Amino acid sequence: AQLKEGLWVVHSQTINAPGGKKVDADSTLCRNHAYDQRVRALAKQVNSSTHRCTTLKDSIHGKTYSVAIGGELGGVVIDSRSTTTYQSESTHTETHQSYTPPLDGVSETTVIEDQKFLGPCPIGSRPGDMTRANGTELNLAPPRQ
């Protein structure tokens, strides 16, 4: 599903186990279709000498996209399962990851992310421009292949 081009507000909550500590983050993201396509393509190619991942399942049913990824990062086996539901101007994603052995003391992570379309990107901004709640700005656009 293609998302509307323009400025999106992103709210995410990360919960690590053990401990159940919750971390909330808010930001805005300027996006267009080319940016979204490059990010999706890059996500399917996460392989390097220390990080090897494979897409185990990748499916779309109506407005719901599900993906399961298995991988290894520096000797830690990672199992990631994510489901995103798309509406006309919003998305809701839930991602569950497990780490064996635990990664820096964390055995599981849950990330819940809600995105909502706000309108046009500010003048002068580029696709991939993100502004965090504290005002920090960065560009997340992957390099062109």
MINUKOL-557836 format. One record per residue: residue in three letters; residue number from 1; x, y, z of N, C-alpha, C in turn. Coordinates in steps of 0.02 Angstrom, whole numbers. Layout:
REC   type   seq      n.u      n.v      n.w     ca.u     ca.v     ca.w      c.u      c.v      c.w
REC    ALA   NUM        X        Y        Z        X        Y        Z        X        Y        Z
...
//
This chain:
REC   type   seq      n.u      n.v      n.w     ca.u     ca.v     ca.w      c.u      c.v      c.w
REC    ALA     1       42      -59        0        0        0        0       44       62        0
REC    GLN     2       29      108      -44       67      171      -45       37      219        5
REC    LEU     3       82      250       44       61      300       92       59      368       59
REC    LYS     4       18      412       85       14      480       58       82      514       63
REC    GLU     5      100      550       11      162      589       13      150      651       55
REC    GLY     6      200      668       96      195      728      137      224      716      206
REC    LEU     7      202      756      254      228      754      323      185      708      366
REC    TRP     8      218      664      402      185      616      446      210      625      517
REC    VAL     9      167      619      566      187      617      636      193      544      656
REC    VAL    10      247      529      692      262      460      711      267      456      787
REC    HIS    11      228      412      818      233      399      890      252      326      899
REC    SER    12      306      314      935      326      245      948      336      234     1022
REC    GLN    13      322      172     1042      334      151     1111      373       86     1108
REC    THR    14      430       85     1142      473       26     1144      471       -3     1215
REC    ILE    15      460      -68     1220      457     -102     1284      507     -159     1282
REC    ASN    16      556     -158     1328      607     -210     1331      592     -258     1388
REC    ALA    17      608     -321     1378      602     -372     1430      669     -406     1438
REC    PRO    18      689     -424     1498      649     -415     1559      650     -342     1582
REC    GLY    19      603     -327     1626      601     -261     1656      540     -221     1636
REC    GLY    20      518     -227     1575      458     -192     1552      465     -117     1547
REC    LYS    21      527      -92     1543      537      -20     1537      509        4     1471
REC    LYS    22      468       58     1474      437       86     1413      472      152     1395
REC    VAL    23      487      159     1331      517      221     1306      473      246     1249
REC    ASP    24      446      307     1257      404      337     1205      446      387     1165
REC    ALA    25      433      391     1101      467      439     1058      418      467     1007
REC    ASP    26      423      532      995      381      565      946      425      601      896
REC    SER    27      404      601      833      442      635      781      396      649      722
REC    THR    28      421      688      674      387      696      611      433      671      556
REC    LEU    29      404      648      501      443      620      445      413      644      379
REC    CYS    30      455      672      337      434      692      269      446      631      224
REC    ARG    31      395      610      187      402      551      145      372      562       76
REC    ASN    32      398      524       27      366      518      -38      370      445      -59
REC    HIS    33      339      428     -116      337      357     -136      406      329     -149
REC    ALA    34      451      368     -181      519      343     -195      556      329     -130
REC    TYR    35      550      371      -80      581      361      -15      556      296       16
REC    ASP    36      489      286       18      461      226       48      484      163       12
REC    GLN    37      488      165      -55      510      106      -93      583       90      -78
REC    ARG    38      627      141      -72      697      128      -57      705       99       13
REC    VAL    39      666      123       61      670       97      130      648       24      131
REC    ARG    40      593        7       96      570      -63       94      622     -108       62
REC    ALA    41      651      -86        6      702     -126      -29      762     -137       16
REC    LEU    42      784      -85       51      842      -90       94      829     -138      152
REC    ALA    43      768     -136      179      751     -180      236      756     -253      218
REC    LYS    44      745     -270      155      749     -340      133      820     -362      118
REC    GLN    45      869     -316      120      937     -332      102      985     -324      161
REC    VAL    46      963     -334      222     1006     -323      280     1053     -383      289
REC    ASN    47     1110     -379      256     1161     -431      263     1230     -397      261
REC    SER    48     1273     -417      307     1342     -394      308     1383     -448      341
REC    SER    49     1446     -435      353     1489     -486      383     1469     -503      454
REC    THR    50     1435     -457      490     1416     -470      559     1340     -476      568
REC    HIS    51     1302     -463      515     1229     -461      522     1197     -494      460
REC    ARG    52     1171     -554      470     1139     -590      415     1066     -602      432
REC    CYS    53     1022     -581      387      950     -590      399      916     -618      337
REC    THR    54      862     -654      349      823     -683      296      749     -669      309
REC    THR    55      713     -648      257      641     -640      263      610     -710      261
REC    LEU    56      578     -730      314      548     -796      319      477     -798      293
REC    LYS    57      441     -742      301      371     -736      279      359     -664      263
REC    ASP    58      322     -652      209      310     -584      186      242     -586      151
REC    SER    59      189     -559      183      123     -566      152       80     -504      162
REC    ILE    60       34     -494      116      -14     -439      119      -84     -469      115
REC    HIS    61     -126     -452      163     -196     -474      163     -238     -411      173
REC    GLY    62     -269     -388      119     -309     -326      123     -264     -268      140
REC    LYS    63     -277     -236      197     -238     -178      218     -187     -196      273
REC    THR    64     -171     -260      279     -124     -282      330      -63     -316      298
REC    TYR    65       -4     -292      318       59     -319      293       94     -353      352
REC    SER    66      115     -416      342      150     -454      394      217     -476      367
REC    VAL    67      267     -474      410      334     -498      391      366     -531      451
REC    ALA    68      401     -586      437      440     -621      488      512     -625      462
REC    ILE    69      559     -605      504      629     -604      484      669     -641      536
REC    GLY    70      714     -683      513      761     -718      558      831     -694      541
REC    GLY    71      872     -683      592      939     -659      577      988     -671      633
REC    GLU    72     1048     -648      621     1101     -654      671     1142     -590      670
REC    LEU    73     1157     -564      729     1197     -504      736     1251     -518      788
REC    GLY    74     1313     -526      764     1368     -537      810     1358     -596      856
REC    GLY    75     1330     -651      831     1319     -711      872     1253     -713      908
REC    VAL    76     1212     -662      902     1146     -661      934     1094     -677      881
REC    VAL    77     1053     -728      893     1000     -746      847      940     -701      860
REC    ILE    78      914     -670      807      859     -624      813      799     -652      774
REC    ASP    79      741     -653      807      678     -673      776      633     -612      780
REC    SER    80      611     -587      722      570     -526      719      506     -540      681
REC    ARG    81      450     -520      710      385     -527      678      348     -461      684
REC    SER    82      324     -437      626      294     -370      624      230     -372      583
REC    THR    83      180     -334      607      117     -327      571      100     -252      567
REC    THR    84       85     -229      506       66     -160      496       -4     -158      464
REC    THR    85      -47     -117      492     -114     -106      465     -116      -35      436
REC    TYR    86     -136      -31      373     -138       33      337     -209       57      332
REC    GLN    87     -220      121      347     -283      155      333     -266      209      281
REC    SER    88     -313      250      262     -299      298      209     -245      348      228
REC    GLU    89     -245      370      291     -196      420      311     -162      402      377
REC    SER    90     -157      336      392     -125      316      455     -100      244      449
REC    THR    91      -53      228      493      -29      159      498      -22      141      572
REC    HIS    92      -29       77      587      -17       51      654       26      -11      646
REC    THR    93       85      -12      678      132      -67      672      148      -95      741
REC    GLU    94      148     -162      747      172     -195      807      226     -243      787
REC    THR    95      285     -235      819      343     -277      805      365     -311      869
REC    HIS    96      376     -376      865      401     -415      922      466     -448      901
REC    GLN    97      519     -436      941      584     -466      926      609     -504      987
REC    SER    98      642     -561      975      674     -597     1029      748     -606     1011
REC    TYR    99      790     -608     1064      862     -612     1056      888     -671     1097
REC    THR   100      926     -716     1063      954     -774     1096     1028     -779     1078
REC    PRO   101     1074     -773     1126     1063     -753     1196     1042     -680     1199
REC    PRO   102     1020     -657     1259      999     -587     1265     1051     -538     1239
REC    LEU   103     1028     -484     1210     1071     -432     1182     1074     -374     1232
REC    ASP   104     1132     -363     1262     1140     -312     1314     1088     -321     1369
REC    GLY   105     1074     -383     1389     1028     -397     1443      955     -398     1422
REC    VAL   106      940     -385     1358      871     -383     1334      856     -447     1295
REC    SER   107      804     -484     1316      786     -546     1281      729     -536     1232
REC    GLU   108      687     -484     1244      631     -470     1199      619     -395     1195
REC    THR   109      598     -372     1136      579     -302     1126      513     -301     1089
REC    THR   110      468     -258     1112      405     -245     1076      405     -171     1058
REC    VAL   111      391     -156      994      386      -87      972      316      -78      942
REC    ILE   112      280      -28      968      214      -10      942      221       60      912
REC    GLU   113      205       65      847      214      129      813      151      149      776
REC    ASP   114      131      211      788       73      239      752       97      299      713
REC    GLN   115       77      301      649       94      357      605       30      387      578
REC    LYS   116       30      454      571      -29      488      545       -7      544      498
REC    PHE   117      -42      549      442      -28      600      392      -50      668      419
REC    LEU   118       -5      719      411      -20      786      434      -36      835      378
REC    GLY   119       -2      827      320      -11      874      265       54      880      226
REC    PRO   120       63      934      189      123      942      149      186      949      193
REC    CYS   121      243      926      166      306      936      201      323     1010      202
REC    PRO   122      359     1032      253      380     1102      256      422     1121      195
REC    ILE   123      418     1182      173      457     1206      116      531     1196      131
REC    GLY   124      567     1169       83      639     1157       91      657     1090      119
REC    SER   125      607     1050      142      623      984      169      628      933      113
REC    ARG   126      664      879      127      674      825       79      644      760      107
REC    PRO   127      625      713       63      601      649       87      654      616      132
REC    GLY   128      631      591      189      676      561      238      695      609      294
REC    ASP   129      678      674      287      692      721      341      648      704      401
REC    MET   130      681      695      459      646      680      521      663      733      572
REC    THR   131      613      754      610      623      800      666      597      765      728
REC    ARG   132      642      756      777      622      725      840      588      776      885
REC    ALA   133      555      752      937      518      796      983      564      849     1015
REC    ASN   134      628      832     1024      675      880     1055      702      931     1005
REC    GLY   135      679      927      942      701      974      890      759      950      848
REC    THR   136      790      894      866      845      866      827      821      847      757
REC    GLU   137      857      868      706      839      851      637      891      806      606
REC    LEU   138      869      757      566      913      713      529      878      689      467
REC    ASN   139      917      661      420      886      634      360      897      559      359
REC    LEU   140      843      521      354      845      448      356      847      416      287
REC    ALA   141      848      456      234      845      428      167      905      384      153
REC    PRO   142      893      321      133      949      278      114      981      302       50
REC    PRO   143     1045      288       40     1078      309      -22     1046      275      -82
REC    ARG   144     1045      310     -138     1018      281     -199     1064      225     -223
REC    GLN   145     1034      171     -247     1073      113     -270     1097      123     -340
//
